Amino acid sequence: MNPAHAFETLHLRMLDVGHLRAASAVLDWDQEVNMPPAGGPARGRQLATLNAHAHALFSASETGNLINDALAARDHLGPDRQALLDEIAYDYNRAVRIPETFVRRFSEARSAAYQAWLDARRRSDFSMFLPHLDALVVLNREKAALLGYSDTPYDALLEDYERGMTSAQLKPIFDLLAQRQSALAARTSASSSAGAEPGWLGQRWDTARQWEFTEQVLRDMGFDFNAGRQDRSAHPFTTNFSIHDVRITTRLTEEDFFSALFSSIHEGGHALYEQGYREEDEGTVLASAPSLGMHESQSRLWENMIGRSLPFWNHYLPYLRKQYPGQLDRVGAEDLFREANRVRTSLIRVEADECTYNLHVILRFELETALIEGRLEAADVPGAWNEKVRQYLGLEVPDDASGCLQDIHWSHGSFGYFPTYALGNLYSAQLLATMEAAIPDLWDQVNEGVFGPCLCWLREHVHRVGRRETAVEILRDATGKEPDTDAFLEYLESKYSALYNL
Amino acid sequence: MNPAHAFETLHLRMLDVGHLRAASAVLDWDQEVNMPPAGGPARGRQLATLNAHAHALFSASETGNLINDALAARDHLGPDRQALLDEIAYDYNRAVRIPETFVRRFSEARSAAYQAWLDARRRSDFSMFLPHLDALVVLNREKAALLGYSDTPYDALLEDYERGMTSAQLKPIFDLLAQRQSALAARTSASSSAGAEPGWLGQRWDTARQWEFTEQVLRDMGFDFNAGRQDRSAHPFTTNFSIHDVRITTRLTEEDFFSALFSSIHEGGHALYEQGYREEDEGTVLASAPSLGMHESQSRLWENMIGRSLPFWNHYLPYLRKQYPGQLDRVGAEDLFREANRVRTSLIRVEADECTYNLHVILRFELETALIEGRLEAADVPGAWNEKVRQYLGLEVPDDASGCLQDIHWSHGSFGYFPTYALGNLYSAQLLATMEAAIPDLWDQVNEGVFGPCLCWLREHVHRVGRRETAVEILRDATGKEPDTDAFLEYLESKYSALYNL
């Protein structure tokens, strides 16, 4: 094929792959948000067909030939097309290392493991999950061997979620975080300023008003409802079918004042990223984030650093007093700020506060690297888990349901995913620190409910880059630094020292 | 290929085609119900890709080879598989007569025509639509030639919507209907019993209560909300992604008491058909209706014959009095029945009552056969249209927007679709007459809000057949008769004679 033509043909083929993947995402979204209960089995078959078609189209040798032809004429392409070509080649080269037979074996093992995990967690019986965990560890080692690695097989798996990151880089970062965050958590719980939970928190909060509040905050953040929507689902998530169709979900409960709000802001942070790619990247892999950690940095920045800030509550208190007449009369912005940041050292990761969250991640990272590197037997996971919870959180695990069976990730065969949550926290703090320097009145603006400068800065330095750079490159360009713990620990320690008079 | 194996391979391939089509239907539904405004262009591209993949998979020569191999061993298949094989072969043989190049030309002409029609209707300027109508008539003649026909090219087009039906069969039926229905309409409007519209109709009707009413009626009809749902959309429709996921939409307006209800019942009638196929047909073409006319017979039977009956209103009046406290105190079931059947001879088909509806269809049929057979120039459509409206409805058409530009069908390139609406009315009356004989207490049951016997009868005689028989065969088996006008005219004339004291 004419090399100049090869890129265009490849591009069109990849757009088709993207359309099939987007269709699959629509079916997934519908399944979580709308599908009637009996629709499940047929939906599963429809998704399997769609995904198989997308996979076949993408991993066909014809795609490889087009890539090679296009690469031969790479110098004739402009920088955007070069970037797109390189990303397509990167994805393709990883995909073709995993043979179809392995994909099928892995997928079958995963389905079985997921069902077993659901039962095991319900009965809090690790032994039911053990053979499946064992099998998935073996399969993940096999996957790592197929993908290739230089240092540890774990790096080959991590690459799927946090491209370019290695466990050698993570280890010292996580060691320092573990030490400093578990010390901070111990000091907050020992603090006399902790106090009991105030009575007003226990009121009922009308869910229709909560919904209005989340939509108001999302609009203020800059979420474009003309190019997106919010719905309810059992587990909040973000998905997108194009730059102009980005959907988030939240959940509402009358008892919890903060739950829906922080879910909405968190997913809203992800959604602003998805709505912020360049128009000319629409439908291509460039219109995506370079890593889960960078994606998570956006949700964390909005949820924790902005949503759980005092200026945020200064702005929304008058609004909330109108929304909930009589319910917040004796509650000040300081009270809301304090309760939004109350440290409740918990056994459960998804209920963890900012102060302890990374500790949950780190213990999982340590266990899963040990599993993949063969330093830990699957059978020994519960004991090792409980020991680390004691060490980092000072808690005793009463049963495996609230211990090593609590998360879905391993049952899905995902090893290497957890670190991205902690990296998201680190990246967000580094971005925030730089943004604060670039926008001196940032917090005055937040105090007025004006988030535009913040969003513009993120658009310019993060969102619009898409996948043109890795997470580390984006961070370097935006902040001048490599990923580190300084900004995050400073943020965390100063926030909690003030809150708890440490 | 081993002929015994050929059928199974073909079957799996066709299931895949079905999954891609179902995915496409999900994307369509989402577009009408949920999609944010800016999502349109990407959605269009996603749908184009999905449809192209489904079409390529279906019309590939490999499908043809499998069909031939399977047909060679047809005698070894059981009756259900024989039926399925025959239906697949029927669809395939029609599809391959239309070359890819024609599909593309047709599709492009249609897109242009649709846009032009939107503008033309808005400005009520037929000349803007004329060149597109002209082009689509030419393309439809070409399509008819590709498909083949013996009598008139119109029959080749009609086949897509009402398989086996011919314009030679339709003509005498429609001539009789036109004569009798336009006479009946004239008598009702001349009747002194017509009276003015009562004041209570002009009240505001809370839309949340309307929604509850529609869901109550749907549940009573037997619509399974565990395998379906109702939503709002600008134009009510029914779609399905499997037997266990059937979705309808309706629209709500405070001013109109009947609009949402009859939309819901109408779409509910379609939906009961889709939920009523045999479980073993799931995912195959056997789980579909043999024709649009037969599908429409179900919506019309539920909407007009049951929903607009006196027993129906006898049952729901007490419920409605509770739903709308004070609003219906002086309104009786007879009043509701009368207003649900008020004849309002209208220029607009979709606003037409039962008494005049077929007249709108017949005039379109007469014009489109004349266009396709070359007896009428596109440029002469407005004049011919207005003349027929005068003749059948006794009305003057003030502008083309409320005349020949009112319907979307021609702009979509659909010729041969309109007759199925009238056939639906005829079939529904023939089915009802037989059902009334089979279930002597049918109306007593409806009077109690019990629709089970009616649904069971339709399930047995219509729904569960799927596409194993043509519409005419289903009618013959169920009623012992060919399609005719007797049952419908008797139903209509007796209903309106009573209502209007004719």
Interface residues (C-beta under 8 A of the other chain):
Chain A: L15 D16 H19 L20 A22 A23 S24 V26 L27 D30 N34 M35 P36 P37 A38 G39 P41 A42 R43 R45 Q46 A48 T49 L50 H53 D224 F225 N226 A227 G228 R229 F241 S242 I243 H244 D245 E282 G283
Chain B: L15 D16 H19 L20 A22 A23 S24 V26 L27 D30 N34 M35 P36 P37 A38 G39 P41 A42 R43 R45 Q46 A48 T49 L50 H53 D224 F225 N226 A227 G228 R229 F241 S242 I243 H244 D245 E282 G283
